[in-house]
Amino acid sequence: MKKLLLSIIIFVFFGSLLLSLPEKEALFYKKLKNKFVKCFLCPKECVIPPGKYGFCRARKNINGTLYSMGYSRPCSVAVDPIEKKPFFHFLPGTMAFSIASAGCSLRCKFCQNWQISQFSPEQTKNYYLTPAQVVEYAIKYKCPSIAYTYSEPVNFYEYMLDTAKIAKEKGIKNVVHTAGFINPQPLEKLCKYLDAVNVDLKGFNEEYYRNVCGADLQTVLNSLKILKKHNIWIEITNLILPGYNDKEDEIRKMCEWIKNNLGENTPVHFSRFQPMYLMRHLPPTPVSTLEKAVKIAKEVGLKYVYIGNVPGSSYENTYCPRCGKILIRRIAFTVLENNIKNGRCKFCGEKIPGVWEK
């Protein structure tokens, strides 16, 4: 209740600060003839005529200049448990100051935040919060990290980048939950300031990515390799939709790719789908499907595998891969017990990969 009340207070307070702000010129674009522009932030590389948005609905051509319309205009601001992102191996039990602005470069038919991701910043209720203020409030509310989350952070890239730079100077960590659909150059630039990234690896099939998500798999895999190269802490979320991306051979191939390219210690969260947005006709993911995915991942050799959106499941807990004892006991987003000491299992001394100290 205390955490919920804190979030409500923040929302009400920032709502009173809503102002009309000047637009922020976007990065990674080129001016063309007749005041057209071409954006290079994501692989769609939209050519945008004057007065129009790109595919993401967050970047607009105003008289031949491309602007990031969500800059300092978050539509969601809250203090959340870091486990909600979800991060299970990154500062467990701490809170993250979380922000998002409207828009998305994907069109996932199952989107759980479609009320903000499928709209432009000009269509949502926004709050005035500059990058410096985001960091100030993270410090004020004793949040060791800032989370760029809820919608797709790539769509508010400039806002995220400028905030992350200030946060890093102040000793605040930067964490991102993203679909990973971004071009290499902007991702490389951002990586200098990131501490952890949870990537939605939505499936392991190009057709599924194209028809259900409006993106492509290979771009996401390339992004994961770049994050790994920069030694950023990575966790993976895979939302399983019944009848779409739940084939056992695809789950196995995905887990094998994760092990071979990101490492066996990469945490993987298999998340339960609930009927949402354009997929309301589907049933929720059977828990047995999620448990089968966990079994496959462990057979492949992944050490830390979780189930999300099933409160009370034993697969919310972190277990020591050596002695099998519970290291972190959770229910939903609450940590009930933490037996990791100095980055090791307190029972047998096994080193547990992750970021455990502020």
C-alpha positions in Angstrom: 0.0 0.0 0.0 2.9 2.4 0.8 4.4 1.8 -2.6 1.1 2.3 -4.4 0.4 5.6 -2.4 3.9 6.9 -3.4 3.2 6.3 -7.1 -0.2 8.1 -6.8 1.5 11.1 -5.1 4.0 11.4 -7.8 1.4 11.2 -10.6 -0.7 13.9 -8.9 2.3 16.2 -8.3 3.7 16.0 -11.8 0.2 16.4 -13.2 0.2 19.9 -11.7 3.4 20.8 -13.6 2.1 20.1 -17.1 3.4 22.8 -19.4 3.8 23.5 -23.2 7.4 22.7 -24.0 9.5 23.5 -27.0 10.2 20.5 -29.1 13.6 18.7 -29.0 15.3 18.1 -32.4 15.8 14.5 -33.0 19.1 12.7 -33.5 19.9 10.3 -36.3 18.1 11.7 -39.2 18.8 13.4 -42.6 17.1 16.3 -44.3 15.9 15.6 -47.8 14.5 17.7 -50.6 11.1 19.5 -50.3 11.4 19.5 -46.5 11.2 15.7 -46.3 13.4 13.9 -43.7 14.7 10.4 -43.3 15.0 8.9 -39.8 17.8 6.4 -39.0 16.9 5.6 -35.4 15.2 2.2 -36.0 15.4 -0.2 -39.0 12.2 1.2 -40.5 14.1 4.3 -41.5 11.0 6.3 -42.2 10.9 9.0 -44.9 8.6 11.6 -43.4 6.9 14.4 -45.2 6.3 17.8 -43.5 3.7 17.8 -40.8 3.7 14.0 -40.4 4.9 11.5 -37.9 7.2 8.5 -38.4 5.9 5.0 -37.9 6.6 5.3 -34.2 4.2 8.3 -33.8 6.8 9.9 -31.6 9.0 11.7 -34.1 7.5 14.5 -36.2 8.7 16.5 -39.2 8.0 20.1 -38.5 8.8 22.3 -41.4 11.7 20.1 -42.5 13.2 19.4 -39.1 12.6 16.1 -37.2 11.6 16.5 -33.6 11.3 14.1 -30.7 7.9 14.9 -29.5 8.0 13.0 -26.2 11.1 14.9 -24.8 10.4 15.9 -21.2 6.8 14.9 -21.8 6.4 11.6 -19.9 2.9 10.2 -19.9 3.8 7.6 -17.2 5.8 8.4 -14.0 6.0 6.1 -11.0 8.2 4.5 -8.4 8.2 0.7 -9.0 10.0 -2.3 -7.6 12.9 -3.2 -9.9 11.3 -6.7 -10.1 8.4 -5.3 -12.1 10.6 -4.5 -15.1 11.4 -7.4 -14.7 15.0 -7.6 -13.3 15.7 -10.5 -10.9 19.5 -10.2 -10.8 19.8 -6.5 -10.5 19.6 -4.7 -7.2 16.7 -7.0 -5.9 14.3 -5.4 -3.5 15.1 -1.8 -4.6 12.9 0.7 -6.3 13.3 2.2 -9.8 12.1 5.7 -10.8 10.2 4.8 -13.9 9.3 7.0 -16.9 7.8 6.6 -20.4 6.4 8.8 -23.2 3.9 7.7 -25.8 4.7 5.9 -29.1 6.3 2.7 -30.3 8.2 1.5 -33.4 6.4 -1.9 -33.2 2.7 -2.9 -33.6 2.4 -5.9 -31.3 -1.2 -7.1 -31.5 -0.9 -8.3 -27.8 0.5 -5.1 -26.4 -0.2 -4.7 -22.7 0.4 -1.0 -22.7 -1.3 -0.1 -25.9 -3.0 2.9 -24.3 0.3 4.7 -24.5 2.4 2.8 -27.0 -0.1 3.1 -29.9 -0.6 6.9 -29.5 1.6 9.9 -30.1 2.7 12.3 -27.3 0.2 14.8 -28.6 -2.6 12.4 -27.8 -1.7 11.5 -24.3 -1.9 13.3 -20.9 1.7 14.3 -20.3 3.8 15.6 -17.4 6.6 18.2 -17.5 9.7 16.5 -16.3 13.2 17.5 -17.6 16.1 15.0 -17.6 17.6 16.8 -14.7 14.4 16.7 -12.7 14.0 12.9 -13.4 17.4 12.4 -11.7 16.5 14.8 -8.9 13.4 12.9 -8.1 15.1 9.5 -8.3 17.5 10.8 -5.6 14.7 12.3 -3.6 12.7 9.1 -3.5 15.8 7.0 -2.8 15.7 5.1 -6.1 19.2 3.7 -7.0 18.0 3.3 -10.6 16.0 5.0 -13.3 13.9 2.7 -15.5 13.0 3.6 -19.1 10.0 1.4 -19.5 6.2 0.9 -20.1 6.2 1.9 -23.8 9.2 1.5 -26.1 12.1 3.6 -24.8 13.6 3.8 -28.3 10.8 6.2 -29.2 11.9 8.7 -26.6 15.6 8.1 -27.3 16.8 11.7 -26.8 15.0 12.0 -23.5 16.4 8.7 -22.3 19.9 9.6 -23.5 20.1 13.0 -21.8 18.6 11.7 -18.6 21.0 8.7 -18.5 24.0 11.0 -18.9 23.0 13.0 -15.9 22.1 10.0 -13.9 25.5 8.4 -14.5 27.2 11.5 -13.3 25.1 11.4 -10.1 25.7 7.7 -9.4 22.2 6.6 -10.4 22.0 3.5 -12.5 20.1 3.3 -15.8 17.9 0.3 -16.7 15.9 -0.2 -19.8 13.0 -2.6 -20.8 12.9 -2.6 -24.6 12.0 -4.6 -27.7 15.6 -4.1 -28.9 14.4 -2.8 -32.3 17.0 -0.1 -32.9 19.8 0.6 -35.4 23.3 -0.2 -34.3 24.7 3.4 -34.2 22.2 4.9 -31.8 22.4 1.8 -29.6 26.2 2.0 -29.4 25.9 5.6 -28.4 23.4 4.8 -25.7 25.3 1.8 -24.3 27.9 4.1 -22.7 25.3 5.1 -20.1 23.4 1.8 -19.5 23.8 -0.6 -16.6 21.1 -3.2 -17.4 18.7 -4.0 -20.2 15.7 -6.4 -20.3 14.9 -7.2 -23.9 11.6 -8.6 -25.0 12.6 -11.5 -27.2 9.1 -11.9 -28.5 9.7 -15.2 -30.3 12.2 -17.0 -32.5 10.4 -16.8 -35.8 10.7 -14.1 -38.5 7.2 -14.6 -39.6 5.8 -14.1 -36.1 7.9 -11.0 -35.7 6.6 -9.6 -39.0 2.9 -10.5 -38.8 2.3 -10.1 -35.0 4.8 -7.5 -33.9 5.6 -5.4 -37.0 9.3 -5.8 -36.6 12.0 -8.4 -37.4 13.9 -10.9 -35.3 17.4 -10.4 -36.7 17.6 -6.8 -35.6 16.8 -7.8 -32.0 19.4 -10.5 -32.0 22.0 -8.0 -33.3 21.0 -5.6 -30.6 21.5 -8.3 -28.0 25.0 -9.0 -29.3 25.9 -5.3 -29.1 24.6 -5.1 -25.5 26.7 -8.2 -24.6 29.8 -6.7 -26.2 29.4 -3.6 -23.9 29.2 -5.9 -20.8 25.7 -4.5 -19.9 23.7 -6.8 -17.7 21.1 -8.5 -19.8 17.8 -10.3 -18.9 15.4 -11.7 -21.4 11.6 -11.7 -21.3 9.6 -14.0 -23.6 5.8 -13.5 -23.6 4.3 -16.8 -24.7 1.1 -16.6 -26.7 -1.0 -19.8 -27.1 -0.9 -21.1 -30.6 1.6 -18.4 -31.8 5.1 -18.6 -30.3 4.7 -21.7 -28.1 6.2 -24.4 -30.3 8.7 -26.4 -28.3 11.3 -26.5 -31.1 11.2 -22.7 -31.4 11.6 -22.3 -27.7 14.5 -24.7 -27.7 16.2 -22.8 -30.6 15.7 -19.5 -28.8 17.2 -20.9 -25.6 20.2 -22.4 -27.5 20.8 -19.0 -29.1 20.7 -17.3 -25.7 23.2 -19.7 -24.2 25.6 -19.6 -27.2 25.5 -15.8 -27.7 24.7 -14.3 -24.3 25.8 -17.0 -21.9 24.2 -19.7 -19.7 23.9 -17.2 -16.8 21.5 -14.9 -18.7 18.2 -14.8 -16.8 15.2 -15.7 -18.9 11.6 -14.8 -17.9 8.8 -16.8 -19.6 5.8 -14.5 -19.1 2.1 -15.5 -19.1 -0.1 -13.8 -21.7 -3.4 -12.3 -20.7 -6.0 -11.4 -23.3 -5.2 -7.9 -24.4 -5.6 -5.3 -27.1 -6.1 -7.1 -30.5 -5.6 -10.6 -29.0 -8.6 -10.7 -26.7 -9.9 -13.8 -28.4 -7.0 -15.9 -27.1 -7.0 -17.7 -23.7 -4.4 -17.0 -21.1 -1.2 -19.0 -21.5 -1.6 -22.3 -19.7 0.8 -22.6 -16.8 1.8 -26.0 -18.1 3.1 -24.3 -21.2 5.3 -22.0 -19.2 6.6 -24.8 -17.1 7.4 -26.8 -20.2 9.4 -23.8 -21.5 11.3 -23.7 -18.2 12.1 -27.4 -18.6 13.4 -26.9 -22.1 15.6 -23.9 -21.0 17.1 -25.9 -18.3 17.7 -28.9 -20.6 19.6 -26.5 -22.9 21.7 -25.4 -20.0 20.3 -22.0 -18.9 20.8 -21.7 -15.1 18.3 -18.9 -14.2 14.9 -19.4 -15.6 11.7 -17.8 -14.3 7.9 -17.6 -14.9 6.2 -14.2 -14.9 2.6 -13.2 -14.4 1.9 -16.2 -12.2 2.1 -14.9 -8.6 3.0 -17.6 -6.2 4.8 -19.9 -8.7 8.0 -21.5 -7.4 9.6 -20.3 -10.6 9.5 -16.7 -9.2 12.4 -17.7 -6.9 16.1 -17.7 -7.6 17.8 -21.0 -6.8 21.5 -21.7 -6.4 22.6 -23.8 -9.4 25.1 -25.7 -7.1 23.2 -26.5 -3.9 19.7 -25.9 -5.1 18.6 -23.8 -2.1 16.5 -20.7 -2.5 18.6 -17.6 -2.9 15.8 -15.0 -3.4 12.2 -15.8 -2.5 9.6 -13.7 -4.3 5.9 -13.3 -4.6 5.0 -11.2 -7.6 7.2 -8.0 -7.3 8.0 -8.5 -3.6 11.3 -9.9 -2.3 10.6 -12.0 0.9 14.0 -13.4 1.4 17.5 -12.7 0.0 20.3 -15.2 0.7 22.9 -13.7 -1.7 25.8 -12.3 0.3 28.6 -10.4 -1.5 27.4 -11.8 -4.8 27.5 -15.4 -3.6 25.2 -18.1 -2.2 25.4 -17.8 1.5 24.9 -21.6 1.9 27.6 -23.0 -0.4 29.6 -20.0 -1.7 28.6 -20.3 -5.4 29.1 -17.0 -7.3 25.8 -15.8 -8.6 26.0 -13.5 -11.7 24.2 -10.2 -11.4 24.4 -6.7 -9.9 23.8 -7.1 -6.2 25.2 -3.8 -4.7 24.2 -0.2 -5.4 
